Amino acid sequence: MIQRVQTLFLALAAAAMLVAVSVPLATFVYGGQPVVFEAMGVYYEDVLRDSTWGIFVIGILSSIIPLITIFLYKRRILQIRLSVFNIFLMIGYYAYAGFVFYHLVNFNDMAFNKIGFGAMTPIIAIILTIIAIRKIGADEALIQSLKRLR
């Protein structure tokens, strides 16, 4: 049923990942000008300098999978598996963002300014997905215990 509490957690996780791909991940200062690191690219002087479309694709997939998972309420084991896969995708989001960051940023000339809210929201989405997995598992345990009583 869609009225379950894990639906709320999965919807919030999807929203958190949408926020992650739409707001800056970090900002730097290079030559007195701000450099903005977003999921779609690295912007210097409001011009796209390097494309990071892979981060954007992983983030969009991580926001679509929870929405698909919500409507698979009759197949709880599949819901759990998709949610675990989504957690691995979100960890991959961080790994790929770190890889891109390491290869694109020249550490000698660039000064770190601040970390963006977009870098924090995947952690929130991971936590919400873990809570949803626990709730789905509790539903599955309840259904299994009711089947034993028949």
N, C-alpha and C positions, 0 to 999 in steps of 0.2 A: 504494500500500500504506500501511496505517496505521502501520507500524513505522518510518517514515522520521523523520529528525531534525526536519524542519520541523513535524511533528505536535506534537512537544514544544514548539517555539517558539510555535506557534499556540495550544496549550492554555494555556501560561503567559501569553500576551497576553490571552486571554479571562479568566483568573483575575485578572490585574492590573486589568482594567477592572471586574470585579465588586468588587474591593477599592475601586476609585475611587468607585463609587456607594454604598458602604456605610459608609465612614468619613468624618469631617469633612474638608472642603477647607481651611478656615481658621477661626481663632477670633479674636475681637476682644473688647474691653472697652468697654462703654457704661454709664456711670453706676455703675461698680463691679461690674456684673454681666457675665458672659460672654455673648457672642453667637457662636453656632456656625453656620457657613455649610457646609451639606451639599448633596448632590446633590438631595435632596428638598425642601429649604427652608432658610430662615433662622430659627433658633430663638433667642429671647430669653426668659430666665427659664423655660426648658424648655417654652415655648409657641411653636407655629408662627406666625411673624409674616408671612412672605412665602413663597409657594410657588414653587419652581423646578423643577417637574416636567419641563421640557424638557431640563434637564441630565441628569436621571435617565433619560429615554427615550433620549437619545443614548448615554449610557453603557451601557445595557442592550443597545441595538442593536450597539454596538461590542464587546460581549462575546459576542453570539450569532453574529455573522458569522464569527469565526474557527472556531467549533465547526462551522458549516455547511461552511466551507472545508475542514476536515480530511477530510470524507467525499467531497469531489469530487476524489479523488486521481487518477482517470483523465482528468480534464480540467484539466491543469496550467495552461494559458493562462487559463482561467476562475478558477482559484485565484489566480493572480497579479493578475488584474483585481479580484477581490473583496478581496484584501489591500490593494491600492492604495486602493480605495474606503474600506476600513476605516481606513486611515491618514488620509484626508481627514475621515472622521467623527470621529476622535480629535482632530484639529486643530480641527474644528468644536466639539468638546466644550470645548476651552480657550477658543475665541473666544466661545462663548455664555456660558461661566462668567464670563469677563471682562466681557462686556456686562451680565450680570445683576449682577455685583459692582459695576460702575461706577454702575448706576442704583439699586441698593438701599442702598448704603452711604452714609451721611452722613459725609463725611470730616472735617468740623469737630468733631463730637462723639465720634467713635469712634476708639479707639486700637487699633492692630494688636497682637495678642498673639503668635500663631505660625501658621505655615503647616502644614497637616495632611498626613498621609501620602497622603491621597486626591488631593492635587494633584500628587504626584510619580509616581504609578503609571501615568498615561497616557503619560508620557515613556518609561517602561520598556516599556509595551505597544507603542509605536511602534517602538522599537529592536528588540524581539523580532519584530515583524511584518516589518521590513526584512530581518532576518537570514533569516526564513522565505522571503521573496520571493527572496532570493539562492539559497537552497538549492533552491527549486522551479525556478528558472531553470537551475540546474546540472543538475537531473534532466531538464529539457526538452532541454537541449543534448546530454546523453548519449543520450537517446532519438533525437534527430534525427541524431546521428552514427552510431548503430547502423543507422538506416534507410538511410543512404547506402551502407553496406557490403553491403546485400542485393543 
